[in-house]
Amino acid sequence: MTFTITPAKRLQTLPEQFFAALVAKANARAATGRDVINLGQGNPDLPTPSTIVDRLKNAAENPKYHKYPPFRGFPFLKEAVVQRYKEDYGVDLNPETEVAVLFGGKSGLIEISQCLLNPGDTCLVPDPGYPDYWSGVALAGAEMAFMPLREEKEFLPDYDAISSSDLERAKLMFLNYPNNPTSAVANAEFYEQTVAFAKKNGIVVASDFAYGAIGFDGNRPISFLETPGAKEVGIEFYTLSKTYNMAGWRVGFALGNPEIVEMINLIQDHMYCSLFGGIQEAASEALTGPQQSVRELVSIYESRRNALYEALDEIGWKANKPAGSFFCWLPVPEGHTSMSFADLLLEKADVVVAPGSGFGAHGEGYVRLGLLTTEDRLREVAARIGRLGLF
Ligand SMILES: Cc1ncc(COP(=O)(O)O)c(C=O)c1O
C-alpha cells in the first residue's frame, strides 16, 4: 500500500505566491546569460552599517547569548525601540507592556490575524496591498474585504465607501504608509479619521510602518501611534529591515495597544523562543546608535528616485514621484495590462518590474519598480524602455 500524505485544508486556503513566479521568470531569463536588471523585488541592495555588524561579531562570543534568550526578548531591545519611537515620533511606549519583539515584521503581520480573527470574521485589507496580509487572514480562516486605494484619493482608503455588512463583520484592518506598492504617505488628518472610524465600528487597526524611515523631499513619515487615541484601537508594526538594511536579520516589533501586544506575545510563547541574543544586541545598537546612516540611506534613495524620474520623463513616461518608501508606482501604457507590460519589459528590455495586479485588482494598470540599484542602472532601465518606443 502506498503511503499518502495529505496536507491540512488550511494549506489549501493559502493564496498563490504570485511573486515566486515572477522571480522564477527573471531567473530563467538571467540564466540565459542576459544582463537582466531586476527592479521587481523589495530587497534592500546596500549593506547593514558596519557598527551594527561589528556589534554582532562581538556579541556572538558572549556565552550569555548561547543559552535560550528570554521568551519575550531582552529588555534592552525593547527599551531601545521605545527610545527610538520617543526621539523620532514623540510617542511614549511602555517597554514591558507595549512592545513585542518579532522575527521581522512579516511574522507579526501573520500573527495578528491569528490573534484576532475567527473563521467567518472579516478583515479590511488595502487593494493594492502587501500580499502577506492575505496569507494571515487565510490561515485564520477569515474573509477579506478590500479597500480600494485610488490615485484620485491619494491612495488612501475611503471609509465611507465600505459597505455596512463588511463594517459589521470586520474586526481588523491593515494600513500601510509609506505604502507598498503605491509609495503614498499618510497625513495626520487621515490617521485621526482612522481612529474615529475604528472606534465607531469596533475595528482594530494594524498599521504596517515598514517604510517609516523613508520619506522624501524633507518630509518625515508620521507614525500612526502619534495620533491621539491610536493606542486604544491599534498597533503598529515596525521593522529594522528597511531602516538599517537589515532584511536578513529578521528583527521587528509590534508596538502599542497592551492587550494586543500580550496576545502576540502569548502566541509567540507557543511558537518561538525569541531571536538570538547577539542579534538583539546588534539591533539595539542600530536603534540607539548614531542615526546618520539612516539619513544617508534616505538621501541615496531620493537621488536614485530623481535620476530615474528625470530619465523616465525624457522617454515620455510620466508619473508622480514617490513621496516615501523605495517603490515607484507607474501607469502602464495604453493597450497593456500590468502583466502583459511586465512580460514585455522582461522579454524586450531585460528589465524586471512587478505587475500591479499581483497586489490586488486595483493594482491593475500599474507596475512597481524598486529603487534598489545604482543611479546608472536606473538610467539604463529608462534608456532600454525608451528604445521600445512605447511612450
Ligand atoms: C509593506 C511591507 N510590510 C512588511 C514587510 C516585512 O518586512 P520584514 O518581515 O522584513 O520586517 C515588507 C517587506 O518587504 C513590506 O513591504
The ligand as an SDF file (V2000), in Angstrom:
LIG
                    3D

 16 16  0  0  0  0  0  0  0  0999 V2000
    4.6710   46.5940    3.3290 C   0  0  0  0  0  0  0  0  0  0  0  0
    5.6000   45.6520    3.9810 C   0  0  0  0  0  0  0  0  0  0  0  0
    5.3430   45.2460    5.2190 N   0  0  0  0  0  0  0  0  0  0  0  0
    6.1370   44.3900    5.8620 C   0  0  0  0  0  0  0  0  0  0  0  0
    7.2600   43.8780    5.2640 C   0  0  0  0  0  0  0  0  0  0  0  0
    8.0230   42.8400    6.0280 C   0  0  0  0  0  0  0  0  0  0  0  0
    9.2840   43.1820    6.3410 O   0  0  0  0  0  0  0  0  0  0  0  0
   10.1260   42.2930    7.3430 P   0  0  0  0  0  0  0  0  0  0  0  0
    9.4430   40.9790    7.5360 O   0  0  0  0  0  0  0  0  0  0  0  0
   11.4480   42.1250    6.6830 O   0  0  0  0  0  0  0  0  0  0  0  0
   10.2030   43.0530    8.6050 O   0  0  0  0  0  0  0  0  0  0  0  0
    7.5920   44.2670    3.9590 C   0  0  0  0  0  0  0  0  0  0  0  0
    8.7530   43.6990    3.2960 C   0  0  0  0  0  0  0  0  0  0  0  0
    9.0120   43.8350    2.1410 O   0  0  0  0  0  0  0  0  0  0  0  0
    6.7320   45.1770    3.3060 C   0  0  0  0  0  0  0  0  0  0  0  0
    6.9620   45.5850    2.0580 O   0  0  0  0  0  0  0  0  0  0  0  0
  1  2  1  0
  2  3  1  0
  2 15  2  0
  3  4  2  0
  4  5  1  0
  5  6  1  0
  5 12  2  0
  6  7  1  0
  7  8  1  0
  8  9  2  0
  8 10  1  0
  8 11  1  0
 12 13  1  0
 12 15  1  0
 13 14  2  0
 15 16  1  0
M  END
$$$$
